[in-house]
């Protein structure tokens, strides 16, 4: 059902699928672009979501669906938060107000959602590899269709993108790679590639020559053999004259075109029509502005307007953020960001590393205050881990801050470059557990399971802000010589007065939160707060479970577990990670290894793909929130379960 307060413009309202768009004249496309951009602004200003990236590719999106015969021709989006305009033009306009909401549209391309979403993407840098695979498969099947990979918003800094380019150049397919160059990911792009693309874009000599010969280079298939030879010589002369601009992409055997203005819809259509006629793998360099068409995003903080997170005035950009009446707990991310600076001021060995998420992880504070000791390495998780390992070999203490879901991309480096060498790299895994509206590509569901099986690894989770600070303090001490994982969720903690003195935590030691009888609750990390709430509510029913905060899944606290299993035969484990192989599984393994027998109920993320929604909605759905803990205690205590 369409959101009643948001209406599409007269042309956009007639477009249900791209075939409708292709019925319009090219003279009408600018109006479509204007209406599409305004519709995105209208919806996101009220309902939230990613913002700047999709505004920046409105013209590119429209041109792609106008020129190519989608869904027969296949477009792969990278990164996925560029694809709002794509979703609106492909049959989802009327439901777009449900974007990123529980049971609503996904915020990213999703194959199960639409035939136009050819490849699911939440992480970046995958489009080229996926599109090469599609193109090769359809060449083998002799299907006559085009394949386009749209890579942008910093995704070209990821190593897999270059692996894909390397294969694309020898794939003998007619695929098109569109490089959407906006100098941004979420934060500004970093590294040599950014400088290289800037040089290309800014080269007046290159752009003048390009304009002079573009019409000739773009129509190779429309001339005879001699004309093609002449054109090839002109192209070679152009790229030889400005060799720096042609070296990188041409070295991959990709024909390079551009850079062109990504906000000129008519030029984009003309160029893409030419691209369809050019055989072989090719790359079109399109320059865009993130947040294009929304003045506050164009002139203000582009990182803020990546995804504002709150409602805002669609004219002025004023954020509708009501100040809380009482002091609020900080985000775990901010506790990390401020605490690492406190620690670094006392320990000159501490270094900070993040792969392209300085704002999201709050590493930005250290980058600002200690720029020689903090590094944003771009969308390059594998490099971030091995770079951290290199720092550790020289006696430094690297805090490698990576989202839990993104750490999966560097798992090989965790094992080979860190664990096998037993280097004291400190992994701070942000967004552990369910990540909320970003959905399954961003949920940090698996880190407990995939980290605890690695030798030499210490794996911990703080229950609150104080515990996070203390674990960071413990991990950076000279006495700690092993890799050390600290994982914590997205968003707020529970302690408004969070800046407590640092205290060392004995590695592998948990703590008793509450004595009790009949049932023992063992928690790891933030869900310990759900158990505190549950225990408080159960007092009114004369139920008194014990509660233990284990702190570590590796090593487990032997003494505490001996105490638990010798006193209780009904035990509940609670974690915000996957049940398969996670904290609860570790407790069951310990029980079997030590000859105990008890009824154990594990609560956590079930063995299925969990979709998007608010964290509270997903904790409830996955049945490990306070209400689920209460119901489990009642059931194990033999009390009838009441449904609220």
N, C-alpha and C positions, 0 to 999 in steps of 0.2 A: 504494500500500500504506500502511495506517495505521501511524503510529509506535507500536510495541508498548508503550512506557512511558507513553503519554498516552491516557487513556480519557475519552470524553465522558460527561456525566451521563445519567441514564435518559431524560429527555425529549429532550435535544439529540441523543442517539444515534439517535432515531427520525426525526429531521428530515434528509432527504436534499435536499429542494428546498422552496421556500417553500409550495407547495401542502400539504405535510405540516404545516407550521406552522399554516396556516389551518384545519386540522382540529381543532386544540386549542381548548378553551374559553378565554375571556378570563381566567378565574381561574387558569389554568395559566401565563400569560405571565410572571409574576414569577419562577417557577421556571426557565423557559427563559432569562430574562435572567441570573439568577444562574449558571446552568450555562455559558452562553455566555461570560460575563465570566471565569469561572474557567478555561475551556478556553483562552482567549486568554492568560491569565497563565501557565498550564502550558506552553503551546507556546513562547511568546516567551522565558520564563525559561530554557529549554533550548536553543532554536534561534536566538534573536535576531530582530531586526526592529524595526519601529516599534511603539510600545507605548501611550503615553498617549492619543493621539488616538482610536484605536479603542476603548479602554476607555471613553472619554467618550461615545461614541455607541451603546453597546450597546442601551439602551432605544429610542433613536430608530430604529436599524436594525431591531430586532424589530418595532416598531410599523409602520414603512413596509411591510415584507414581509407583515405580518398584514392590514393594511387594503387595500393596493393589490394588484391582480392581476398581479404580476410573473410572467413576463417580458413579458406583453402590455402592462401598464403599465410605463413605463420610468423608472428612477431614474438620475440622473447624479450621481456623487460628485465632490466638490471640497473639499479636496484628496484625492488618492488614498490617502494613508496612513490615512484614516479608515475604510477599507473592509474591514478584516479580518473583522469580524462578518458583513458582507455576503457575503464569500467563503465563510465557514463555513456559512452558511445556504443557500447556492446551489450545493450539490453538491461542494464542495471540502474538506469537513472531513477526510476520510480522508487527503488529500494535503497538508494544511495545514502539516505539519512540513517540507515541501520549500520553503516560502515563501522567496523571495529567494536560494535556493541554485541552483547551476549546473544547468541543465536542469529546474529545478523551477518551482513557481508564481511568477508575478510578484508583487512587493510592491505593485503598483498595479492598478487595474482595466484590463483588457486585452481588447479585443473578440475577438481570436482565441482567448482562453482560455475564454470562457463567453458564452452568449446573454444572461445577466443583466448582463454588463458592457457597458452600452449605449454608453459612450464612454470611450476610453482617456485617462488623465490621470496625469501625473507633476508637471507644473507646476500652479500654482494659478490660480484666478479664471476658469476657462473654463466652468464648469458652466452658468451662466445663458445665455450665448450659444449653447452647444450645445443646451440644452433648448428654447430658443426656436426654433432651427432644426428640431428634431425635431417640436415641436408644430405649427409652421406647415406642415411637410411632411405630417403626418398629417391636419391639417385639410383640406389640398388633396386628399389621397387619400380623405378621408371615412372614415378609420379611427377607430374608437371606442376610444381609449385615453387614459390619463392620463400626464402627464409631470411629474416632480418633479426639481428641482435642489437638491441638498444642498450648500450652500456654507458653509464654516467653517474653523476653525483659522487664522484671519487672512486667508483668501482674499478677503474683501470689500474689503481695502485695495488690491487690484489694479485698475488703471484699466479693464481689459476687463470687469470685473464691472459697472461702472457703465454702460459702453456697452451691455451686455446688458440691464440693468435698464431703460435708456432705451427699448430696442426692445420689451422684454417688455410694458411698459405700454400700448403701442398695437398689440400683436400680435393682440388679439381671440381669444386662446386661453385655455383653462381650466387653464393650467399653475400649479403650486405651487412657490414658492421657499421652501426651509427654510433659515433663517439659523441655523447652529449657533454660538452665541456663547459661547466659552470663554475669551475675553480672551487667547488665545495663538495664535502660529503655531508656530515651533520655540522662539523666544525670546518674551518677553512682547510683546503687540501695542503699537504706538506710534501716535501721531497723533490728529487730531481725531475721527476716526470711532470710535476706541476710547472716547474720552471721551463721545461722543454716546450710544453703546450703553450705557455704564455709567450715564449719567443716566437713560435709559429704565428700565433694570433696577432702579435704586435708588429710583425715584419712588414713594413710598408712596401719594400721591394717585391717581396713574394706576392703580396696581395694585388699589387698593380699588374704584375705579369700574369697572375692567375686570372684576373678579370679579362685581360686581353685575349687569352687563349681558351678560356673555359668552354665556350660554345664548341670549339673544335675538339677538345678532349672528351666532351660529354656525349659525343654521337658517333663513336667509332664504328658501331655496327651498321650505320646508315650509309657508309661510303664503300667504294671499291678498294681493292688491295693496295693500289698505289697511294690512295688518299690515307689509308690506314698507316702505311709506312711513313708518310710525311707527318701525320699526327703524332705517331710514336716518337719521331725525332724531335718534334717541338716539345712534347712532354718531357723527354729525356733532357733536353737543353734547359728547360725551366727548372727541373729538379736538380740538375747538376750545378746550375748557377747558384741556387740556394741549397747547398747539399745538406746543411744541418736539418732543414725542415723535412727532407725526404728520407733521411737515413733510417730512423727508427721503424716506421711502419713498412716502408719499402723493403727493408731488410727481412721482413717476414713474408716477402713475396705477395704483399697486398697492394693493390693499386690504391693510392691515397688521393682523395679529393677534398678540397677545403682549404682553410676553414671558411664556412659560410654563416650568414646570419640566421640563427635558429628562430627568429621571431618575424621573419618575412614569409608568410604562408604561401604566397604565389611563387616566390623563388624556390621554396622548399619543394613544392609540387613539381615544378619544372625539372629541378635537379633529380628528384626521385624517379620521375618518368624516364630520364636519361639513364639512371642507375639500373633500371630494370632491363635495359637493352645491352648493358655491358657484361660480357661474359667473365667468369672467373671470380675469385674472392676479392672484395674491395672494401674500403673503409671511407666513410664520409664523416668528416670532422665538422660538427655543428656547434656553434658558440651560442650559449643561452645565458639568461640571468635567472638565478633562483629567486622565486617570489615575484616574477615578472607580472606587472599589471596591478599589483597591490602596493601602493606607495610606501606604507610603513615598512613592508618587507624589503623593498628595493633600497630604501634609504636608511633603514634601521639595523637591527641586530639580526643577521641572517640565521644565526644559530637558534635564536629564540623562535623565529618564524619557520623553522624546520617543522616543528610540531608544537604549537603554543601551549597545549595542555589544558587550557581553560577557554571559555567563551570570550569573544572579543567583538568590539564594534567594527562592522565590516566597512565603515567609511574611515574612521579615525585610527583604528587599530588599538584603541584603548582596551586593555585586558580587564574583564569583569572578575576580579579576584578579591573576594571579600576577606578583609582582615579577620583572623580568628579572635574571639573574645578572651580566650585563655592561652597561656603559653603552650605551644605545640611541640611534640618531639620532632627532631630533625630527621632527614632522610639518612639511611645508612650510608649512602654514597657521600653525603657531605661530612659525616663523621669520619669516614675514611680520608677524605680530601684534606680536612683540617688536621687530623691526627698525624698523618704522614709528615706534614710540615713540622709539627711539634717534635716528632721523633728525629727528623733529619737535622734539626738544629742542634740536637744533642749527640747525634751519631753521623759523622761525616761520611761514613761508608754507604749510607742509604741513597738509592737512586729510584726514580719512578719511571715506569714504562706503560704506555697504553697504545693499542692499535686503533687510532682514529676516533676514540671516544673520550677526549679530555673533559668535555662538559658533562656528558652522561655519567661518567665515572667519578667526576669531581677531581680528576688529576689536574684540571685547569688551574687550581690554586697553586700547586707546586710549580707548574709551568710558568706562571706569572711571577712567583716569588723567587724561584730557584731555577732559572732557565737552563743553567749548565748542568743540572742534576735531574731533569725531567724530560722525557722524550715521547713525542707522538710520532709513531713510526708509520702512520698510514694504515689502510685496511690490509694489514699483513700480519695476521696472528702467528703464523709459523715463524716469521722473522722476529716478532716480539719475544717469543719464548727463547729462541736460540741466541738472540742478542742479549737477553737477560742471563742466559747461561754463560755467555762470553764475559759479561761483567762479573759474574760470580767467580769465575776462574782467577780473576785478578784481585780477589779479596773484598769485593764490594757486596752490598746487600740489596739486590734489586727487588723492588715490589712490582711485580708484573700484574697489572690490573686489566682483566679481560672479562667480558660478559660470559657467564657460564655456558650459554649456548654457543658462543663464538669460540670458546676454548676447544670445543670438539674438533675444530679445524686444525688445531695444532697438537693433537694427541700424540702423534708420532714423535714430535720434538720433545714433548713432556717426558716420554719414556727414554728415547735414545740420547737426547742431549742434556737432560737434567737428571732423571732418576738413575740411569745406569752409572753416571758419573758422580751421583750423590752430591749434587751442588745445592747450596742453600738459597735457591730461588724461592721467593715468597709469592705465591699465586693468590691474589685477591679476586675471587670469582663473584662478580656483581650479578644482579638479576637471577640469583639462584632460586629454584622453585618456579611456580607459575609466574609469568611475567606480565599477565594482564592482557590488554587489548591487542598487543602485538601478536599474540597467538602462538601456535605450535612451533614456528620457526625460531621463536625467541624464548620459549620456556626453558629454564635451566633445570631440566628434570633428571639428567643422567650423571651429573658430576660426582655425586657420592659413590655411585656404582663404578664409574670408570676410573676414579682416582684411588679408591681404597684397595683395588687389586694390584696396584703398582708398588713394587718393593721400594723401600727407603722413604716412602711418602707419608707425611703426617697430614691428616685430614680433619679439619675442625669447623665448627659453626657456632657463632655467638647467638645467645638468646636475646641480647639487647645491646644498646650502644656501649655501655661500660665494658661488656664482655668483648666487643669488637676491638675497642682500644687496647684492652689487656692482651688479647691474642696477637695484635700487631706488635705490641711491646715485647711479648714473649718471642715472637718469630724472628725479630731483628737482633736478638742478643747473640753475642759471640759464642755462647755455649750451645746454641742451636746450629747444627751442621748439616741438617737434612732439608730436602724440599718440604715446603710447608704450605698447605692449602687453608685459606680462610674463606668460607663461602657465606654470603648473606643476601637477603632478598631485595627486590626493588622497593623503594618507597620508605615510608616513615617507620621509625622504631617505636619505642614506648616510653622514653625518658626525656622529658623537656629539659631537665637539668642533667645534661649528658657529659659535660666536660669534667670527668672525675680523674683523680690521680691515677697514673699508670701503675699497675701491679702485675707481676709475673704470674702466669698460670702454669702449674705443673703439667707438663705434656702428658696426655693420656689420662687425665684425672677429671672426673665429673664432680657434681655436687648434689646434695640432697636439698630439694626445695621444700618438701613437706613430708612429715611422717604420715602414715596412714595404715589402713587395714584392708585385708582381703584382696584388693587390686592395686597393682603398682603401674604407674604410667612412666615410661621412659621416653624422653623427648630429645631431639637434636635440633639446635638452632632456634629460630624465631617461633616455630609452633609451640615451644615451651610456654609462650604467653597464652596460647589457646588453652593449654592444660591448666594454667593458673586460673583462668576465667571459669573453666569447666568445674574445677575443684571447688571454687567459691559457690557456684550455682548449686552443686550437689549437696552442700551442707544443709540446705533447706529440706533435703530429702533424707537426711541422716545417713548419707553415704560419704565415706572418708577414704578415698584412694590416696596412696602415697604418690609423690611426684619426684622424679630424678631428672636433672638436666645433665646429659652425658657429655656435652661439649665436643667430644672427639668420637669419630667413627673409626679412626685408626690413629694410634692404638686405642683399643677399648680399655675402659677402667676395670681391670680384673677384680680389684677389691670391692668396688661398688656393685659389680654384677654378682659376685659371690654373696654379698649381703642381700641383694634383691631376690636371687633364686633360692636362697636358704630360707627366706621369710615368706615368699609369695609364690603361689602356684597359678595365679591369674595375672597376666602381664600384657600391657598394651604398649606398642611402640608407635611413635608419631614422628613423621618427617615430611618436609616439603620437597621430596625427591621421589624417584621411581621406586615402587615397592620391590620390583625385580632387581635383586642384587644390591639394594641400598642398606640403610641403617638397620631396619628390621631384620633383613636377611643376615646381617652381621651378628645381631644378637642371637638369632636362631643357630647360626654356626657355632657361636661361643657356647651356647647351651648344650649342643650335641657334643662338642669337643670336651666339655667338662662334666659330662655325665648327669646333667640335670634333666628333669622332665617337668614341663609346665604347659598350661594353655596360653598360647601367645597369639594375640591379634595385632596385625600390622595395619596401620593407617598411613596413607601417603598417596602419591600420584599413581593411579591404576595403570595396568599394562595395556594402554591404548593411547592413541593420539588425542590429546586434550585440546579443544578448540579455544577460541578467544573469548574474552569477557573480562569483567573487573576481577581483581585478585580475590575479593570477598566472594563473588559469585563462583569462582573456580574452586576456592577452598571448600565451599559448600558442596559443589557438584562432586568433587573428588572425595568428600567425606573425611576430611581431617581437620575441620574447624572445631570450635568449642562445642557446638551442638552435637557434632558427630562423636566427639570424645565422651560427652555426657551419655549419649545413647549407648555407646560401647561399654562404658562402666556399668550402666544399669543392666545391660544384657548379661555381662559376665558375672555380675553380682546376683543374678536371678531375679531382677526387678523388671516388671513389665515396662517395655519401652513406650514412652509417650511421644507422639508426633506433634510438634509445635506448629 
